[in-house]
Amino acid sequence: MDLVDDARALQPDLVRLRRTLHRTPELGLQLPRTQEAVLAALAGLPLEVSTGTTSTSVTAVLRGGRRPVDGAPARTVLLRADMDALPVVEEGAGGDDVPVAANGAMHACGHDLHTAALVGAAHLLGAHRDGLAGDVVLMFQPGEEGHDGAAAMIAEGVLDAAGRRADHAYALHVFSNVLPTGVVASRPGTVLAASAGLRVTVRGAGGHGSSPHAAKDPVVAAAEMITSLQTMVTRTFDVFDPVVVTVGVLAAGSARNVIPDTATFEATVRSFSAAAGERLRVAVPRVLRGVAAAHDVDVEVEFAAEYPPTVNDAAEVGFAAGVVRELFGEERYLDAPRPVSGSEDFSRVLQQVPGAFLGLGACPPGLDPATAPMNHSPRARFDERVLADAAALHAGLALARLGGAS
């Protein structure tokens, strides 16, 4: 069995599915058209398919055709693909034949490729189910982009969908930059950061811009709070256990000569360890309240934890690296030197099941991975040629874990 050749035979179908999904991106936990496309693409395969009740998730269980030797208990492998898009307006064409979404959303993080690749893996595994001494759970997940879709699916039982807890879990994520096309990268331990959301409201007393002494200016206080947070990062946290605080929203006022009553800003907060995350939860409000006191204004701080760090199991990373090398060659696997400060709700799965989160380079031809637009950019582009290899890798991980040849 040559899994890679079998996958490449599916490439035209995977491209068509990816382009269908790219044309109709959907946001959040409710992706009815995406769910419909996935169900249609899985039709006819030997799968036990169920859909979510709190979201438009799809869970498909493939039962292996043989039992383990020596009476050992059957094992289960879970493979995850996220399906949702981002509220980003796409700029330019995604390629000569890739449609541009026109509904104010965009698959700017490559989830359309993830979904198509896992559908391809379902077809490959269905064709080779007689070689599986165990079961495979295919987790088609909505709501990764800030909606915690993994938690929703876990609450509905995806980890136990085969009738017992999954033993191994894998997710594959494409990158439009950073990695050379076709190269798979990962690392043991923390591979992605934890994330939290920060929303701050500064309440002062408005007045005329010409007489700031007669008002309590929330704009100046908010500006000092933002710079103080950056100083806090460099003076409170160890550079070898780093944190990131980035303000992405700042709003105040309606006229240049009016001091407003309030100013607001929002930030994303990232950390790579539970200890650093806990210190942030305490330090951020302390700094903000200190600055507010200095300016004689009030401040409301909302600090909300989002996703925990994504932590790979070392043995699972070593296993996955071996599968990559066997399928594609030694040069196709890269040991990532450090974690990435993005975050992922696949972290929820890895908190309960040993597994690995893997990155796959998908920078289009003619672009330099060092300078190409990154994931989440309205100009992000992905090389569809990686679809077959992504499908083969998903299937290869399951077959190797459950006794099939890769």
Residue pairs with C-beta under 8 A, 6 or more apart in sequence:
1 128
1 131
1 404
1 405
3 124
3 128
3 327
3 392
3 395
3 396
3 399
3 406
4 327
4 328
4 388
4 389
4 392
6 124
6 127
6 392
7 120
7 124
7 388
7 389
7 391
7 392
7 395
8 388
10 120
10 123
10 124
10 388
10 391
11 385
11 387
11 388
13 120
14 116
14 117
14 119
14 120
14 384
14 387
14 388
14 391
15 116
15 384
15 387
17 37
17 41
17 115
17 116
17 119
18 112
18 113
18 115
18 116
18 384
18 387
19 97
19 98
19 99
20 37
21 34
21 37
21 83
21 107
21 112
21 115
21 116
22 94
22 98
22 99
22 101
22 107
22 112
23 99
23 101
24 33
24 34
24 37
24 101
24 103
25 85
25 86
25 101
25 103
25 105
25 106
25 107
25 112
26 32
26 33
26 34
26 83
26 84
26 85
26 105
26 142
27 84
27 85
27 86
27 87
27 105
27 145
28 84
28 142
28 143
28 145
28 147
29 54
29 55
29 56
29 84
29 142
29 143
29 147
29 149
29 152
30 55
30 56
30 142
31 56
31 83
31 84
31 142
32 56
34 56
34 83
34 84
34 115
34 142
35 51
35 56
35 57
35 58
35 83
35 140
35 142
38 58
38 83
38 115
38 119
38 140
39 49
39 51
39 58
41 119
42 49
42 58
42 60
42 119
42 122
45 60
45 62
45 122
45 123
45 126
46 62
46 63
46 126
46 129
47 60
47 61
47 62
47 122
47 126
47 138
48 60
48 61
48 62
48 63
49 58
49 59
49 60
49 61
50 58
50 59
50 60
50 161
51 57
51 58
51 59
52 58
52 59
52 142
52 152
52 153
52 156
53 156
54 152
54 155
54 156
55 142
55 143
55 149
55 152
55 153
56 142
57 139
57 140
57 141
57 142
57 149
57 152
57 153
57 156
57 158
58 138
58 140
59 137
59 138
59 139
59 140
59 153
59 158
59 161
60 122
60 137
60 138
60 140
61 135
61 136
61 137
61 138
61 161
61 162
62 122
62 125
62 126
62 129
62 132
62 135
62 136
62 138
63 129
63 135
63 162
64 74
64 129
64 131
64 132
64 133
64 134
64 135
64 136
64 402
65 129
65 130
65 131
65 132
66 130
66 131
66 132
66 133
66 403
67 74
67 133
68 74
68 75
68 133
68 134
68 403
69 133
74 133
74 134
74 135
74 164
75 133
75 134
75 135
75 167
75 168
75 401
75 402
76 134
76 135
76 136
76 137
76 162
76 164
76 165
76 166
76 167
76 168
77 134
77 135
77 136
77 137
77 166
77 167
77 168
77 169
77 170
77 397
77 398
77 401
77 402
78 136
78 137
78 139
78 158
78 159
78 166
78 168
78 169
78 170
78 349
78 353
78 355
79 118
79 121
79 136
79 137
79 138
79 139
79 169
79 170
79 171
79 394
79 397
79 398
80 118
80 139
80 141
80 150
80 169
80 170
80 171
80 346
80 349
81 111
81 114
81 115
81 117
81 118
81 138
81 139
81 140
81 141
81 171
81 172
82 111
82 114
82 115
82 141
82 142
82 144
82 145
82 149
82 171
82 346
83 111
83 114
83 115
83 140
83 141
83 142
83 144
84 111
84 142
84 143
84 144
84 145
84 147
84 149
85 101
85 105
85 106
85 107
85 108
85 109
85 111
85 112
85 145
86 105
86 106
86 107
86 108
86 109
86 145
86 376
87 104
87 105
88 105
88 106
88 108
88 376
88 377
88 378
89 104
89 106
89 378
90 100
90 101
90 106
90 108
90 378
91 378
91 379
92 100
92 379
93 100
94 100
94 381
94 382
95 364
95 381
95 384
98 384
101 107
106 378
106 380
107 113
108 375
108 376
108 377
108 378
108 380
109 145
109 375
109 376
109 380
110 173
110 174
110 175
110 176
110 362
110 375
110 380
110 382
111 144
113 174
113 362
113 382
113 384
113 386
113 387
113 390
114 172
114 173
114 174
114 390
115 140
116 387
116 391
117 172
117 387
117 390
117 391
117 394
118 138
118 140
118 391
118 394
119 391
120 387
120 388
120 390
120 391
120 392
120 394
120 395
121 138
121 391
121 392
121 394
121 395
121 398
122 138
123 391
124 391
124 392
124 394
124 395
125 132
125 136
125 395
125 398
125 399
128 395
128 399
128 404
131 399
131 402
131 403
131 404
131 405
132 398
132 399
132 402
132 403
132 404
133 402
133 403
133 404
134 401
134 402
134 403
135 162
135 163
135 402
136 398
136 402
137 158
137 159
137 161
137 162
137 166
139 153
139 158
139 349
141 149
141 150
141 153
141 345
142 149
143 149
143 152
143 345
144 150
144 344
144 345
144 346
146 306
148 306
148 307
148 345
148 348
149 345
150 345
150 346
150 347
150 348
150 349
151 345
151 348
154 348
154 349
154 352
159 165
159 166
159 349
159 352
159 353
160 166
165 352
165 353
166 353
167 353
167 354
167 401
168 316
168 353
168 354
168 355
168 397
168 401
169 346
169 349
169 350
169 353
169 354
169 355
170 316
170 320
170 355
170 356
170 357
170 358
170 394
170 397
171 344
171 346
171 349
171 355
171 356
171 357
171 358
172 184
172 358
172 359
172 360
172 390
172 393
172 394
173 344
173 357
173 358
173 359
173 360
174 359
174 360
174 361
174 362
174 382
174 386
174 390
175 359
175 360
175 361
175 362
175 363
175 374
175 375
176 362
176 363
176 364
176 372
176 373
176 374
176 375
176 377
176 380
176 381
176 382
177 363
177 367
177 369
177 370
177 371
177 372
177 373
177 374
177 375
178 359
178 361
178 369
178 370
178 374
179 185
179 334
179 359
179 360
179 361
179 362
179 363
179 369
180 361
180 363
180 369
181 361
181 362
181 363
181 364
181 365
181 369
181 383
181 385
181 386
182 328
182 332
182 360
182 361
182 385
182 386
182 389
183 331
183 332
183 333
183 334
183 360
183 361
184 320
184 321
184 324
184 328
184 332
184 333
184 334
184 358
184 359
184 360
184 361
184 393
185 333
185 334
185 335
185 336
185 358
185 359
185 360
185 361
186 312
186 317
186 320
186 321
186 335
186 336
186 356
186 357
186 358
186 359
187 312
187 317
187 335
187 336
187 337
187 338
187 339
188 312
188 313
188 314
188 317
188 318
189 311
189 312
189 314
189 339
190 272
190 273
190 309
190 310
190 311
190 312
190 339
191 310
191 311
191 312
191 336
191 339
191 340
191 357
192 309
192 310
192 339
192 340
192 341
192 342
192 343
192 344
192 347
192 357
193 244
193 270
193 271
193 272
193 309
193 310
193 339
193 340
193 341
193 342
193 343
194 270
194 271
194 272
194 274
194 277
194 305
194 306
194 307
194 308
194 309
194 343
194 347
195 268
195 269
195 270
195 306
195 307
195 343
196 268
196 269
196 270
196 271
196 277
196 280
196 281
196 303
196 304
196 305
196 306
197 266
197 267
197 268
197 269
197 302
197 303
197 304
197 306
198 245
198 266
198 267
198 268
198 269
198 284
198 301
198 302
198 303
198 304
199 264
199 265
199 266
199 301
199 302
199 304
200 222
200 225
200 264
200 265
200 266
200 267
200 288
200 299
200 300
200 301
200 302
201 262
201 263
201 264
201 299
201 300
202 218
202 221
202 222
202 225
202 262
202 263
202 264
202 292
202 297
202 298
202 299
203 218
203 261
203 262
203 297
203 298
203 299
203 300
204 215
204 216
204 217
204 218
204 221
204 259
204 260
204 261
204 262
204 263
204 295
204 297
204 298
205 215
205 216
205 261
206 215
206 258
206 259
206 260
206 261
207 214
207 215
207 258
207 259
208 214
208 215
208 257
208 258
208 259
209 256
209 257
209 258
209 259
210 257
212 259
215 259
216 295
216 296
216 297
217 259
217 295
217 297
218 252
218 259
218 260
218 261
218 262
218 263
218 297
219 252
219 253
219 259
219 260
219 263
220 295
221 263
221 291
221 292
221 295
221 297
221 299
222 250
222 252
222 263
222 264
222 265
224 291
224 294
224 295
225 265
225 287
225 288
225 291
225 292
225 299
226 247
226 250
226 265
228 287
228 288
228 290
228 291
229 245
229 247
229 267
229 284
229 287
229 288
230 245
232 245
232 283
232 284
232 287
233 243
233 244
233 245
236 279
236 283
237 243
237 276
237 279
238 276
241 271
241 272
241 273
241 275
241 276
242 271
242 272
242 276
243 269
243 270
243 271
243 272
243 276
243 280
244 268
244 269
244 270
244 271
244 341
245 267
245 268
245 269
245 270
245 280
245 284
246 267
246 268
247 265
247 266
247 267
248 266
248 267
248 268
249 264
249 265
249 266
249 267
250 263
250 264
250 265
251 263
251 264
251 265
252 260
252 262
252 263
252 264
253 259
253 260
253 263
254 260
269 280
269 284
269 303
270 341
270 343
271 277
271 280
271 309
272 309
272 339
272 341
273 309
274 308
274 309
277 305
277 308
277 309
280 303
281 303
281 305
284 301
284 303
285 301
285 303
288 299
288 301
289 299
289 301
291 299
292 298
292 299
306 343
307 343
307 344
307 345
307 347
307 348
308 347
308 348
308 351
309 339
309 343
309 347
310 343
310 344
310 346
310 347
310 350
310 357
311 347
311 350
311 351
312 350
312 355
312 356
312 357
313 350
313 354
313 355
313 356
315 354
316 354
316 355
316 356
317 356
319 356
319 397
319 400
319 401
320 356
320 358
320 397
321 333
321 335
322 400
323 393
323 396
323 397
323 400
323 406
324 332
324 333
324 358
324 393
325 332
325 333
326 396
326 400
326 406
327 389
327 392
327 393
327 396
327 406
328 389
336 359
340 359
342 375
344 357
346 357
349 355
350 357
358 393
360 386
360 389
360 390
360 393
361 369
361 386
362 382
362 383
362 386
363 369
363 372
363 383
364 372
364 381
364 382
364 383
365 383
367 381
372 381
373 379
373 380
373 381
374 380
396 406
398 404
399 405
399 406
400 406
